[in-house]
Amino acid sequence: MAHFYVVRAKTDKTGPVEKKLFYGVPVSTGRVTTEKLAEVIADRCSLTRGDVLATVCELSDVIRECLKDGYSVELKDMGDLYLSAASEGYEDKKDCTPHRVKAKRVCFRMSPRLRKEMKYFKFERYPFE
């Protein structure tokens, strides 16, 4: 199955003259829930849906704990999850204390295998644009 995209206009203000350019932007087909993932995985192996669901839920908790403890997490053939953090800028480095550094988001870095496979992803224009 192909990925859908829509075409969006964006204004390019980098040059001396503003240009209106059109870009293909991906559109989500929907969302796959944890329960649906558990069903699909259970159909592909000898585990029950409940076993898979419990494993996925625990995986979520363990990933959160690992990130909280300062680790990045490798998901085989997918990539790495890691924490992004930042603080305001300070003139004196002594002012950048631990309570001023805040977690911003969880980031994802693709594995080389997934990056190679992405070259073969197919796209189709979204039919209801």
N, CA, C and O atoms as a GROMACS GRO file, in nm:
protein
  516
    1MET      N    1   0.083  -0.118   0.000
    1MET     CA    2   0.000   0.000   0.000
    1MET      C    3   0.088   0.125   0.000
    1MET      O    4   0.194   0.127   0.064
    2ALA      N    5   0.046   0.225  -0.070
    2ALA     CA    6   0.123   0.348  -0.081
    2ALA      C    7   0.085   0.448   0.028
    2ALA      O    8  -0.020   0.436   0.090
    3HIS      N    9   0.171   0.545   0.050
    3HIS     CA   10   0.144   0.656   0.140
    3HIS      C   11   0.076   0.766   0.060
    3HIS      O   12   0.109   0.789  -0.056
    4PHE      N   13  -0.020   0.833   0.122
    4PHE     CA   14  -0.086   0.944   0.056
    4PHE      C   15  -0.013   1.075   0.086
    4PHE      O   16   0.052   1.089   0.189
    5TYR      N   17  -0.026   1.170  -0.007
    5TYR     CA   18   0.026   1.304   0.016
    5TYR      C   19  -0.070   1.406  -0.042
    5TYR      O   20  -0.152   1.374  -0.129
    6VAL      N   21  -0.060   1.527   0.008
    6VAL     CA   22  -0.135   1.640  -0.048
    6VAL      C   23  -0.033   1.744  -0.091
    6VAL      O   24   0.082   1.741  -0.048
    7VAL      N   25  -0.076   1.837  -0.175
    7VAL     CA   26   0.014   1.942  -0.222
    7VAL      C   27  -0.022   2.070  -0.148
    7VAL      O   28  -0.138   2.112  -0.147
    8ARG      N   29   0.077   2.131  -0.086
    8ARG     CA   30   0.059   2.255  -0.010
    8ARG      C   31   0.145   2.365  -0.070
    8ARG      O   32   0.258   2.341  -0.112
    9ALA      N   33   0.091   2.484  -0.073
    9ALA     CA   34   0.166   2.601  -0.120
    9ALA      C   35   0.239   2.663  -0.002
    9ALA      O   36   0.182   2.676   0.107
   10LYS      N   37   0.363   2.701  -0.024
   10LYS     CA   38   0.442   2.771   0.077
   10LYS      C   39   0.513   2.886   0.008
   10LYS      O   40   0.552   2.876  -0.109
   11THR      N   41   0.529   2.996   0.081
   11THR     CA   42   0.596   3.112   0.025
   11THR      C   43   0.744   3.105   0.057
   11THR      O   44   0.783   3.090   0.173
   12ASP      N   45   0.828   3.116  -0.046
   12ASP     CA   46   0.973   3.117  -0.031
   12ASP      C   47   1.019   3.262  -0.024
   12ASP      O   48   1.013   3.334  -0.125
   13LYS      N   49   1.064   3.306   0.093
   13LYS     CA   50   1.106   3.445   0.113
   13LYS      C   51   1.257   3.459   0.119
   13LYS      O   52   1.308   3.563   0.162
   14THR      N   53   1.331   3.356   0.078
   14THR     CA   54   1.477   3.359   0.090
   14THR      C   55   1.543   3.446  -0.016
   14THR      O   56   1.652   3.500   0.009
   15GLY      N   57   1.483   3.461  -0.130
   15GLY     CA   58   1.542   3.540  -0.238
   15GLY      C   59   1.491   3.684  -0.237
   15GLY      O   60   1.413   3.722  -0.150
   16PRO      N   61   1.536   3.762  -0.333
   16PRO     CA   62   1.491   3.901  -0.340
   16PRO      C   63   1.343   3.914  -0.376
   16PRO      O   64   1.279   4.013  -0.343
   17VAL      N   65   1.290   3.814  -0.443
   17VAL     CA   66   1.149   3.814  -0.481
   17VAL      C   67   1.081   3.694  -0.415
   17VAL      O   68   1.131   3.581  -0.422
   18GLU      N   69   0.967   3.719  -0.352
   18GLU     CA   70   0.891   3.609  -0.292
   18GLU      C   71   0.835   3.519  -0.401
   18GLU      O   72   0.780   3.566  -0.501
   19LYS      N   73   0.850   3.386  -0.380
   19LYS     CA   74   0.795   3.290  -0.475
   19LYS      C   75   0.700   3.197  -0.401
   19LYS      O   76   0.722   3.161  -0.286
   20LYS      N   77   0.594   3.160  -0.468
   20LYS     CA   78   0.502   3.062  -0.415
   20LYS      C   79   0.540   2.927  -0.476
   20LYS      O   80   0.532   2.908  -0.597
   21LEU      N   81   0.581   2.834  -0.390
   21LEU     CA   82   0.621   2.701  -0.435
   21LEU      C   83   0.526   2.597  -0.378
   21LEU      O   84   0.464   2.619  -0.274
   22PHE      N   85   0.514   2.485  -0.446
   22PHE     CA   86   0.425   2.379  -0.404
   22PHE      C   87   0.506   2.257  -0.360
   22PHE      O   88   0.604   2.219  -0.424
   23TYR      N   89   0.464   2.198  -0.248
   23TYR     CA   90   0.537   2.086  -0.190
   23TYR      C   91   0.442   1.970  -0.162
   23TYR      O   92   0.326   1.991  -0.125
   24GLY      N   93   0.491   1.849  -0.180
   24GLY     CA   94   0.416   1.730  -0.141
   24GLY      C   95   0.435   1.707   0.008
   24GLY      O   96   0.548   1.701   0.057
   25VAL      N   97   0.324   1.695   0.081
   25VAL     CA   98   0.327   1.677   0.226
   25VAL      C   99   0.253   1.548   0.261
   25VAL      O  100   0.140   1.529   0.216
   26PRO      N  101   0.314   1.459   0.338
   26PRO     CA  102   0.249   1.331   0.368
   26PRO      C  103   0.123   1.348   0.452
   26PRO      O  104   0.113   1.439   0.535
   27VAL      N  105   0.026   1.259   0.429
   27VAL     CA  106  -0.099   1.257   0.503
   27VAL      C  107  -0.110   1.121   0.570
   27VAL      O  108  -0.086   1.018   0.506
   28SER      N  109  -0.146   1.119   0.696
   28SER     CA  110  -0.162   0.993   0.768
   28SER      C  111  -0.290   0.924   0.723
   28SER      O  112  -0.394   0.988   0.707
   29THR      N  113  -0.281   0.794   0.703
   29THR     CA  114  -0.397   0.714   0.666
   29THR      C  115  -0.483   0.687   0.788
   29THR      O  116  -0.601   0.655   0.776
   30GLY      N  117  -0.426   0.699   0.905
   30GLY     CA  118  -0.496   0.674   1.030
   30GLY      C  119  -0.396   0.644   1.139
   30GLY      O  120  -0.276   0.668   1.124
   31ARG      N  121  -0.446   0.591   1.248
   31ARG     CA  122  -0.361   0.561   1.362
   31ARG      C  123  -0.380   0.415   1.401
   31ARG      O  124  -0.493   0.367   1.409
   32VAL      N  125  -0.271   0.345   1.426
   32VAL     CA  126  -0.277   0.207   1.470
   32VAL      C  127  -0.261   0.207   1.621
   32VAL      O  128  -0.160   0.255   1.673
   33THR      N  129  -0.360   0.153   1.691
   33THR     CA  130  -0.356   0.151   1.837
   33THR      C  131  -0.267   0.038   1.888
   33THR      O  132  -0.228  -0.051   1.813
   34THR      N  133  -0.236   0.044   2.015
   34THR     CA  134  -0.158  -0.062   2.078
   34THR      C  135  -0.233  -0.194   2.069
   34THR      O  136  -0.173  -0.299   2.045
   35GLU      N  137  -0.363  -0.189   2.087
   35GLU     CA  138  -0.444  -0.312   2.078
   35GLU      C  139  -0.438  -0.373   1.939
   35GLU      O  140  -0.428  -0.495   1.924
   36LYS      N  141  -0.444  -0.289   1.836
   36LYS     CA  142  -0.436  -0.338   1.698
   36LYS      C  143  -0.298  -0.398   1.671
   36LYS      O  144  -0.287  -0.503   1.609
   37LEU      N  145  -0.193  -0.330   1.719
   37LEU     CA  146  -0.057  -0.387   1.705
   37LEU      C  147  -0.050  -0.525   1.769
   37LEU      O  148   0.007  -0.617   1.711
   38ALA      N  149  -0.107  -0.538   1.888
   38ALA     CA  150  -0.105  -0.667   1.958
   38ALA      C  151  -0.177  -0.774   1.876
   38ALA      O  152  -0.130  -0.888   1.870
   39GLU      N  153  -0.290  -0.741   1.814
   39GLU     CA  154  -0.362  -0.837   1.731
   39GLU      C  155  -0.278  -0.882   1.612
   39GLU      O  156  -0.270  -1.001   1.582
   40VAL      N  157  -0.217  -0.786   1.543
   40VAL     CA  158  -0.137  -0.818   1.424
   40VAL      C  159  -0.018  -0.905   1.462
   40VAL      O  160   0.012  -1.004   1.395
   41ILE      N  161   0.050  -0.868   1.569
   41ILE     CA  162   0.167  -0.946   1.612
   41ILE      C  163   0.125  -1.086   1.655
   41ILE      O  164   0.191  -1.184   1.622
   42ALA      N  165   0.016  -1.095   1.729
   42ALA     CA  166  -0.033  -1.227   1.774
   42ALA      C  167  -0.067  -1.316   1.656
   42ALA      O  168  -0.046  -1.437   1.663
   43ASP      N  169  -0.120  -1.259   1.549
   43ASP     CA  170  -0.151  -1.336   1.428
   43ASP      C  171  -0.025  -1.388   1.359
   43ASP      O  172  -0.031  -1.486   1.286
   44ARG      N  173   0.087  -1.322   1.382
   44ARG     CA  174   0.212  -1.359   1.314
   44ARG      C  175   0.301  -1.452   1.396
   44ARG      O  176   0.402  -1.501   1.345
   45CYS      N  177   0.265  -1.477   1.520
   45CYS     CA  178   0.352  -1.562   1.603
   45CYS      C  179   0.267  -1.648   1.696
   45CYS      O  180   0.144  -1.650   1.687
   46SER      N  181   0.333  -1.718   1.786
   46SER     CA  182   0.262  -1.811   1.874
   46SER      C  183   0.212  -1.747   2.002
   46SER      O  184   0.152  -1.815   2.085
   47LEU      N  185   0.237  -1.619   2.020
   47LEU     CA  186   0.190  -1.551   2.140
   47LEU      C  187   0.042  -1.514   2.127
   47LEU      O  188  -0.009  -1.496   2.017
   48THR      N  189  -0.025  -1.504   2.240
   48THR     CA  190  -0.164  -1.460   2.238
   48THR      C  191  -0.166  -1.307   2.231
   48THR      O  192  -0.066  -1.241   2.255
   49ARG      N  193  -0.284  -1.254   2.196
   49ARG     CA  194  -0.302  -1.108   2.191
   49ARG      C  195  -0.271  -1.046   2.327
   49ARG      O  196  -0.208  -0.941   2.335
   50GLY      N  197  -0.316  -1.112   2.435
   50GLY     CA  198  -0.291  -1.063   2.571
   50GLY      C  199  -0.144  -1.060   2.606
   50GLY      O  200  -0.096  -0.966   2.669
   51ASP      N  201  -0.071  -1.165   2.564
   51ASP     CA  202   0.074  -1.169   2.589
   51ASP      C  203   0.143  -1.053   2.519
   51ASP      O  204   0.227  -0.985   2.578
   52VAL      N  205   0.107  -1.031   2.393
   52VAL     CA  206   0.169  -0.924   2.315
   52VAL      C  207   0.133  -0.788   2.374
   52VAL      O  208   0.218  -0.701   2.387
   53LEU      N  209   0.006  -0.770   2.409
   53LEU     CA  210  -0.040  -0.644   2.466
   53LEU      C  211   0.034  -0.612   2.596
   53LEU      O  212   0.077  -0.499   2.618
   54ALA      N  213   0.049  -0.712   2.681
   54ALA     CA  214   0.123  -0.693   2.806
   54ALA      C  215   0.268  -0.657   2.778
   54ALA      O  216   0.325  -0.571   2.845
   55THR      N  217   0.328  -0.721   2.680
   55THR     CA  218   0.467  -0.694   2.644
   55THR      C  219   0.484  -0.552   2.591
   55THR      O  220   0.576  -0.481   2.631
   56VAL      N  221   0.395  -0.510   2.503
   56VAL     CA  222   0.404  -0.375   2.446
   56VAL      C  223   0.386  -0.270   2.555
   56VAL      O  224   0.456  -0.169   2.556
   57CYS      N  225   0.291  -0.292   2.646
   57CYS     CA  226   0.270  -0.197   2.756
   57CYS      C  227   0.392  -0.190   2.847
   57CYS      O  228   0.432  -0.081   2.889
   58GLU      N  229   0.450  -0.304   2.878
   58GLU     CA  230   0.572  -0.305   2.960
   58GLU      C  231   0.688  -0.239   2.888
   58GLU      O  232   0.767  -0.167   2.948
   59LEU      N  233   0.698  -0.264   2.756
   59LEU     CA  234   0.803  -0.202   2.676
   59LEU      C  235   0.795  -0.050   2.688
   59LEU      O  236   0.896   0.018   2.703
   60SER      N  237   0.674   0.003   2.680
   60SER     CA  238   0.654   0.147   2.693
   60SER      C  239   0.706   0.197   2.828
   60SER      O  240   0.775   0.299   2.834
   61ASP      N  241   0.672   0.125   2.936
   61ASP     CA  242   0.718   0.165   3.069
   61ASP      C  243   0.870   0.157   3.081
   61ASP      O  244   0.932   0.246   3.139
   62VAL      N  245   0.929   0.051   3.028
   62VAL     CA  246   1.074   0.032   3.038
   62VAL      C  247   1.148   0.140   2.957
   62VAL      O  248   1.249   0.192   3.003
   63ILE      N  249   1.097   0.172   2.838
   63ILE     CA  250   1.159   0.278   2.757
   63ILE      C  251   1.156   0.409   2.833
   63ILE      O  252   1.256   0.481   2.839
   64ARG      N  253   1.041   0.442   2.892
   64ARG     CA  254   1.030   0.566   2.969
   64ARG      C  255   1.130   0.568   3.085
   64ARG      O  256   1.193   0.671   3.109
   65GLU      N  257   1.146   0.457   3.155
   65GLU     CA  258   1.241   0.449   3.267
   65GLU      C  259   1.385   0.466   3.218
   65GLU      O  260   1.464   0.537   3.280
   66CYS      N  261   1.418   0.401   3.106
   66CYS     CA  262   1.554   0.412   3.052
   66CYS      C  263   1.585   0.556   3.010
   66CYS      O  264   1.694   0.607   3.039
   67LEU      N  265   1.491   0.621   2.944
   67LEU     CA  266   1.511   0.761   2.904
   67LEU      C  267   1.528   0.849   3.027
   67LEU      O  268   1.612   0.939   3.029
   68LYS      N  269   1.448   0.824   3.130
   68LYS     CA  270   1.456   0.902   3.255
   68LYS      C  271   1.592   0.885   3.321
   68LYS      O  272   1.643   0.978   3.384
   69ASP      N  273   1.652   0.766   3.307
   69ASP     CA  274   1.783   0.738   3.368
   69ASP      C  275   1.900   0.780   3.280
   69ASP      O  276   2.016   0.756   3.316
   70GLY      N  277   1.873   0.843   3.165
   70GLY     CA  278   1.980   0.896   3.082
   70GLY      C  279   2.026   0.806   2.969
   70GLY      O  280   2.126   0.837   2.903
   71TYR      N  281   1.958   0.697   2.945
   71TYR     CA  282   1.997   0.606   2.838
   71TYR      C  283   1.921   0.639   2.709
   71TYR      O  284   1.811   0.694   2.713
   72SER      N  285   1.981   0.605   2.595
   72SER     CA  286   1.906   0.601   2.470
   72SER      C  287   1.860   0.456   2.453
   72SER      O  288   1.918   0.365   2.513
   73VAL      N  289   1.757   0.434   2.373
   73VAL     CA  290   1.700   0.301   2.358
   73VAL      C  291   1.702   0.262   2.211
   73VAL      O  292   1.649   0.334   2.126
   74GLU      N  293   1.763   0.147   2.182
   74GLU     CA  294   1.767   0.095   2.045
   74GLU      C  295   1.649   0.003   2.023
   74GLU      O  296   1.624  -0.089   2.102
   75LEU      N  297   1.576   0.027   1.914
   75LEU     CA  298   1.470  -0.064   1.871
   75LEU      C  299   1.522  -0.132   1.745
   75LEU      O  300   1.539  -0.067   1.642
   76LYS      N  301   1.546  -0.261   1.754
   76LYS     CA  302   1.612  -0.336   1.647
   76LYS      C  303   1.553  -0.306   1.510
   76LYS      O  304   1.432  -0.313   1.490
   77ASP      N  305   1.640  -0.272   1.417
   77ASP     CA  306   1.606  -0.243   1.278
   77ASP      C  307   1.512  -0.124   1.260
   77ASP      O  308   1.466  -0.098   1.148
   78MET      N  309   1.482  -0.052   1.366
   78MET     CA  310   1.400   0.070   1.357
   78MET      C  311   1.487   0.194   1.380
   78MET      O  312   1.490   0.285   1.296
   79GLY      N  313   1.555   0.197   1.493
   79GLY     CA  314   1.638   0.313   1.525
   79GLY      C  315   1.648   0.332   1.675
   79GLY      O  316   1.620   0.242   1.753
   80ASP      N  317   1.690   0.452   1.714
   80ASP     CA  318   1.713   0.485   1.854
   80ASP      C  319   1.618   0.593   1.900
   80ASP      O  320   1.589   0.688   1.827
   81LEU      N  321   1.569   0.579   2.023
   81LEU     CA  322   1.494   0.683   2.091
   81LEU      C  323   1.588   0.749   2.190
   81LEU      O  324   1.663   0.680   2.260
   82TYR      N  325   1.586   0.881   2.198
   82TYR     CA  326   1.670   0.952   2.294
   82TYR      C  327   1.603   1.081   2.335
   82TYR      O  328   1.513   1.130   2.267
   83LEU      N  329   1.646   1.134   2.447
   83LEU     CA  330   1.585   1.252   2.504
   83LEU      C  331   1.653   1.379   2.455
   83LEU      O  332   1.775   1.384   2.443
   84SER      N  333   1.574   1.481   2.427
   84SER     CA  334   1.625   1.612   2.393
   84SER      C  335   1.597   1.703   2.513
   84SER      O  336   1.488   1.701   2.568
   85ALA      N  337   1.696   1.782   2.552
   85ALA     CA  338   1.680   1.873   2.666
   85ALA      C  339   1.748   2.005   2.631
   85ALA      O  340   1.833   2.011   2.543
   86ALA      N  341   1.708   2.110   2.702
   86ALA     CA  342   1.767   2.242   2.676
   86ALA      C  343   1.746   2.332   2.798
   86ALA      O  344   1.671   2.300   2.890
   87SER      N  345   1.814   2.444   2.794
   87SER     CA  346   1.797   2.547   2.896
   87SER      C  347   1.807   2.683   2.828
   87SER      O  348   1.842   2.691   2.710
   88GLU      N  349   1.777   2.787   2.901
   88GLU     CA  350   1.800   2.921   2.850
   88GLU      C  351   1.950   2.945   2.848
   88GLU      O  352   2.025   2.870   2.911
   89GLY      N  353   1.995   3.047   2.776
   89GLY     CA  354   2.137   3.080   2.773
   89GLY      C  355   2.176   3.167   2.892
   89GLY      O  356   2.099   3.253   2.934
   90TYR      N  357   2.293   3.144   2.944
   90TYR     CA  358   2.343   3.221   3.059
   90TYR      C  359   2.483   3.271   3.029
   90TYR      O  360   2.561   3.203   2.963
   91GLU      N  361   2.515   3.389   3.078
   91GLU     CA  362   2.648   3.447   3.057
   91GLU      C  363   2.753   3.377   3.139
   91GLU      O  364   2.868   3.367   3.097
   92ASP      N  365   2.716   3.328   3.255
   92ASP     CA  366   2.809   3.256   3.343
   92ASP      C  367   2.768   3.110   3.348
   92ASP      O  368   2.652   3.080   3.374
   93LYS      N  369   2.862   3.020   3.324
   93LYS     CA  370   2.826   2.878   3.320
   93LYS      C  371   2.778   2.826   3.454
   93LYS      O  372   2.708   2.724   3.459
   94LYS      N  373   2.814   2.891   3.564
   94LYS     CA  374   2.766   2.850   3.697
   94LYS      C  375   2.616   2.872   3.712
   94LYS      O  376   2.552   2.810   3.797
   95ASP      N  377   2.559   2.961   3.629
   95ASP     CA  378   2.416   2.988   3.636
   95ASP      C  379   2.332   2.879   3.570
   95ASP      O  380   2.211   2.871   3.593
   96CYS      N  381   2.395   2.796   3.490
   96CYS     CA  382   2.323   2.687   3.423
   96CYS      C  383   2.322   2.566   3.516
   96CYS      O  384   2.401   2.472   3.501
   97THR      N  385   2.231   2.570   3.611
   97THR     CA  386   2.220   2.467   3.713
   97THR      C  387   2.123   2.357   3.668
   97THR      O  388   2.043   2.379   3.577
   98PRO      N  389   2.128   2.240   3.733
   98PRO     CA  390   2.044   2.128   3.690
   98PRO      C  391   1.894   2.159   3.686
   98PRO      O  392   1.825   2.110   3.597
   99HIS      N  393   1.843   2.238   3.778
   99HIS     CA  394   1.699   2.265   3.778
   99HIS      C  395   1.656   2.356   3.664
   99HIS      O  396   1.537   2.372   3.639
  100ARG      N  397   1.752   2.416   3.594
  100ARG     CA  398   1.719   2.502   3.480
  100ARG      C  399   1.722   2.428   3.347
  100ARG      O  400   1.683   2.484   3.244
  101VAL      N  401   1.767   2.304   3.346
  101VAL     CA  402   1.769   2.222   3.224
  101VAL      C  403   1.641   2.139   3.224
  101VAL      O  404   1.610   2.070   3.320
  102LYS      N  405   1.567   2.147   3.114
  102LYS     CA  406   1.437   2.079   3.105
  102LYS      C  407   1.434   1.984   2.985
  102LYS      O  408   1.488   2.015   2.879
  103ALA      N  409   1.370   1.868   3.004
  103ALA     CA  410   1.348   1.776   2.893
  103ALA      C  411   1.248   1.840   2.797
  103ALA      O  412   1.147   1.896   2.839
  104LYS      N  413   1.278   1.833   2.668
  104LYS     CA  414   1.192   1.896   2.567
  104LYS      C  415   1.106   1.794   2.492
  104LYS      O  416   0.986   1.813   2.475
  105ARG      N  417   1.170   1.685   2.447
  105ARG     CA  418   1.095   1.587   2.367
  105ARG      C  419   1.176   1.457   2.358
  105ARG      O  420   1.295   1.453   2.391
  106VAL      N  421   1.108   1.353   2.313
  106VAL     CA  422   1.175   1.227   2.281
  106VAL      C  423   1.198   1.229   2.131
  106VAL      O  424   1.106   1.251   2.053
  107CYS      N  425   1.323   1.206   2.091
  107CYS     CA  426   1.361   1.210   1.950
  107CYS      C  427   1.383   1.067   1.899
  107CYS      O  428   1.405   0.974   1.977
  108PHE      N  429   1.378   1.053   1.768
  108PHE     CA  430   1.398   0.923   1.705
  108PHE      C  431   1.500   0.938   1.593
  108PHE      O  432   1.488   1.027   1.508
  109ARG      N  433   1.602   0.852   1.594
  109ARG     CA  434   1.702   0.848   1.488
  109ARG      C  435   1.690   0.714   1.417
  109ARG      O  436   1.707   0.609   1.479
  110MET      N  437   1.660   0.719   1.288
  110MET     CA  438   1.638   0.595   1.211
  110MET      C  439   1.764   0.510   1.203
  110MET      O  440   1.876   0.560   1.202
  111SER      N  441   1.742   0.380   1.196
  111SER     CA  442   1.853   0.287   1.173
  111SER      C  443   1.892   0.294   1.025
  111SER      O  444   1.810   0.332   0.942
  112PRO      N  445   2.014   0.256   0.993
  112PRO     CA  446   2.054   0.254   0.852
  112PRO      C  447   1.964   0.164   0.767
  112PRO      O  448   1.936   0.196   0.652
  113ARG      N  449   1.920   0.052   0.824
  113ARG     CA  450   1.835  -0.040   0.747
  113ARG      C  451   1.701   0.027   0.711
  113ARG      O  452   1.656   0.018   0.597
  114LEU      N  453   1.639   0.095   0.808
  114LEU     CA  454   1.513   0.163   0.780
  114LEU      C  455   1.533   0.276   0.680
  114LEU      O  456   1.449   0.298   0.593
  115ARG      N  457   1.643   0.347   0.692
  115ARG     CA  458   1.672   0.456   0.597
  115ARG      C  459   1.683   0.402   0.454
  115ARG      O  460   1.634   0.464   0.360
  116LYS      N  461   1.749   0.286   0.438
  116LYS     CA  462   1.761   0.225   0.305
  116LYS      C  463   1.624   0.182   0.252
  116LYS      O  464   1.594   0.202   0.134
  117GLU      N  465   1.540   0.124   0.340
  117GLU     CA  466   1.408   0.078   0.297
  117GLU      C  467   1.317   0.194   0.258
  117GLU      O  468   1.229   0.177   0.174
  118MET      N  469   1.338   0.310   0.317
  118MET     CA  470   1.253   0.425   0.286
  118MET      C  471   1.264   0.467   0.140
  118MET      O  472   1.173   0.530   0.086
  119LYS      N  473   1.375   0.434   0.076
  119LYS     CA  474   1.392   0.468  -0.066
  119LYS      C  475   1.285   0.401  -0.152
  119LYS      O  476   1.255   0.447  -0.262
  120TYR      N  477   1.229   0.291  -0.100
  120TYR     CA  478   1.133   0.214  -0.178
  120TYR      C  479   0.988   0.238  -0.135
  120TYR      O  480   0.898   0.172  -0.186
  121PHE      N  481   0.965   0.332  -0.044
  121PHE     CA  482   0.828   0.366  -0.005
  121PHE      C  483   0.761   0.433  -0.124
  121PHE      O  484   0.823   0.514  -0.193
  122LYS      N  485   0.637   0.401  -0.148
  122LYS     CA  486   0.563   0.458  -0.261
  122LYS      C  487   0.462   0.562  -0.209
  122LYS      O  488   0.409   0.550  -0.099
  123PHE      N  489   0.437   0.663  -0.292
  123PHE     CA  490   0.342   0.768  -0.258
  123PHE      C  491   0.238   0.781  -0.368
  123PHE      O  492   0.267   0.761  -0.486
  124GLU      N  493   0.116   0.815  -0.328
  124GLU     CA  494   0.007   0.844  -0.418
  124GLU      C  495  -0.059   0.972  -0.371
  124GLU      O  496  -0.066   1.000  -0.251
  125ARG      N  497  -0.106   1.050  -0.465
  125ARG     CA  498  -0.175   1.174  -0.430
  125ARG      C  499  -0.306   1.140  -0.358
  125ARG      O  500  -0.378   1.051  -0.401
  126TYR      N  501  -0.335   1.210  -0.250
  126TYR     CA  502  -0.456   1.188  -0.172
  126TYR      C  503  -0.578   1.221  -0.258
  126TYR      O  504  -0.588   1.331  -0.312
  127PRO      N  505  -0.671   1.128  -0.271
  127PRO     CA  506  -0.780   1.146  -0.367
  127PRO      C  507  -0.887   1.249  -0.327
  127PRO      O  508  -0.965   1.292  -0.412
  128PHE      N  509  -0.891   1.289  -0.200
  128PHE     CA  510  -0.998   1.379  -0.155
  128PHE      C  511  -0.948   1.520  -0.129
  128PHE      O  512  -1.002   1.590  -0.044
  129GLU      N  513  -0.847   1.562  -0.201
  129GLU     CA  514  -0.787   1.694  -0.180
  129GLU      C  515  -0.870   1.800  -0.244
  129GLU      O  516  -0.836   1.918  -0.238
   0.00000   0.00000   0.00000
